[in-house]
Amino acid sequence: MLDGHFKRRLGPRLDHAGQALARRGIGANTVAVTGFLLGLAAALAIVLDAFAWGFVLIGASRICDRLDGAVARATDRTDFGDFLDTVLDFAFYGLIPFAFILADPYENGAAGGLLLLSLYINGASCLAFAAMAERGGLATDAQRVKSVYVTTGLAEATETIAVFLAFCLLPHWFSEIAIGFSLVCFYTALSRVMLARARFRAETEA
């Protein structure tokens, strides 16, 4: 829901930073992998109950995730780069809840598992819609430039990152926040199903 807003607000600054990195010979894939490694470090910090470090490292990781697209636009965007960015994004989104489960399996296990399930279903709805849209020749520039059609919804990248940061600020409220966001993810997936039903049925009847 907020991804498009942040793109409009931060896009020019990110593009400027991406151009500066590109001039120094730093590629988009390098930035993407660096962001994921920072995410791994955040997960380790969370497992060790160093939640403040987790907060900082999650923020740094997602800055890299925003910058890799800016670097790609400043150089040559590739299909492999888009693929790598998407895979690492989904890996990150699973990694942080898993880290909280490991940090306290008894308190966080059930809610963390529910959150992982909801993220899995939400991600599947996004990618499945993208596959069907690509078959139909749809395109979008509403979000970051990618090789897939990205639908909007209540639970997008910005909301997910905000929730992960909230986990670090309020680790004792992990279960409550995770259950609440799981419901948002389920709703987002359902809304994509309904959108797909309307969009692709209309194309079939046409």
MOZI-V872664 format. One record per pair of residues at least 12 apart in sequence whose ideal C-beta (glycine too) atoms are under 7 Angstrom apart, sorted by sequence separation. I is the first residue (numbers start at 1). J is the second residue. D is the distance in whole Angstrom. If there is no record, write none. Layout:
{{I/J/D} {I/J/D}}
//
This chain:
{{42/54/5} {45/57/6} {100/112/6} {134/148/7} {163/177/6} {42/57/4} {97/112/5} {134/149/6} {41/57/5} {42/58/5} {133/149/4} {68/85/6} {97/115/5} {98/116/7} {130/148/4} {163/181/5} {38/57/5} {42/61/6} {97/116/5} {130/149/5} {129/149/7} {130/150/7} {38/60/5} {39/61/4} {94/116/6} {129/151/5} {38/61/4} {65/89/7} {94/119/7} {126/151/6} {35/61/5} {38/64/6} {93/119/5} {35/64/3} {155/184/5} {34/64/5} {35/65/5} {154/184/5} {155/185/5} {61/92/7} {31/64/5} {35/68/7} {90/123/6} {122/155/6} {154/187/6} {155/188/4} {154/188/5} {153/188/4} {31/67/5} {32/68/4} {31/68/4} {58/96/7} {153/191/6} {153/192/6} {28/68/5} {31/71/5} {151/192/6} {28/71/4} {27/71/7} {28/72/4} {151/195/7} {26/71/7} {21/67/7} {28/75/7} {27/75/7} {18/67/6} {22/71/5} {17/67/6} {21/71/5} {14/66/5} {18/70/3} {22/74/4} {29/81/6} {32/84/6} {36/88/4} {43/95/5} {47/99/5} {14/67/6} {17/70/6} {18/71/4} {22/75/5} {28/81/5} {32/85/5} {39/92/4} {43/96/6} {46/99/4} {42/96/7} {46/100/6} {49/103/6} {15/70/5} {18/73/6} {19/74/4} {29/84/6} {36/91/7} {40/95/7} {47/102/5} {14/70/4} {18/74/5} {32/88/6} {36/92/6} {39/95/6} {43/99/4} {47/103/5} {46/103/6} {15/73/7} {111/174/7} {115/178/4} {122/185/4} {129/192/5} {82/146/5} {111/175/4} {114/178/7} {118/182/4} {125/189/4} {132/196/7} {82/147/4} {114/179/6} {121/186/7} {108/174/5} {112/178/6} {115/181/7} {119/185/6} {122/188/5} {126/192/7} {93/160/6} {100/167/6} {108/175/6} {111/178/4} {115/182/5} {118/185/4} {122/189/5} {125/192/4} {129/196/5} {136/203/6} {77/145/7} {79/147/6} {96/164/5} {107/175/7} {111/179/5} {114/182/5} {118/186/5} {121/189/5} {125/193/6} {132/200/6} {73/145/6} {100/174/5} {69/144/5} {69/145/6} {97/178/7} {62/161/5} {58/161/7} {58/164/5} {59/165/7} {58/165/6} {55/165/6} {58/168/7} {55/168/4} {54/168/5} {55/169/7} {51/168/4} {51/171/5} {7/143/7} {7/144/7} {4/142/5} {4/143/6} {3/143/5} {4/152/7} {1/152/7} {1/153/7} {6/158/6} {1/154/5} {3/156/4} {2/156/7} {3/157/6} {1/156/6} {3/158/5} {2/158/4} {2/159/6} {1/159/6}}
//
